[in-house]
Amino acid sequence: MAYDSTATKERILSAASSEFAAYGVAGARVDRIAANAKANKRAIYDYFGDKNALFAAVLQRLMADLAEAVPPDADADLGSYSATLYDYHRTHPEALRLLLWEALEFGADQVPDEDARTQHYLDKLRATETTATGTDDPRALLFFTMGLVGWSLAMPQLRRMVLGPDYTLDQLRTAVSSAVRTLSGTPSGPQV
């Protein structure tokens, strides 16, 4: 059987995504990534360079998948967008974990692929500007929308303490979407 470099790269990215989501960059171990990817360490270094470059490749993949799953849509109101984003993060919890690790690891420094990611957010911002009426600053509204979605799912302990242990994730999805609609000045529409 011939060696398949594309399949090896995919296995490495998948294993690295899980490893980084669990341990961050500092705690991730290339040995574990290689073992879980059924690849040797040398392949990781040959294909991706060092551990930081591998983390950057994982984030680039994550953001591409997220942009494809939750694209900017000038026809959708921000409440619908927030519900779709919420659903994505609920079914892909590693995405939020990776973004939280990125924040912990990089702080205010420039992050991997920042220019391309900024462009995605600018595209979303342009879509936001066509539907938002309740704010003078659509940038802040988009930021608040992402914050409501992310924080709601990233902090289960706070969610439980504030909302109670019986408050379901479906109830939270509805509440987040409603709050975003209120912030954006768009009328409550059908729940997506």
Beta strands, then each sheet from edge to edge (+ up, - down):
end
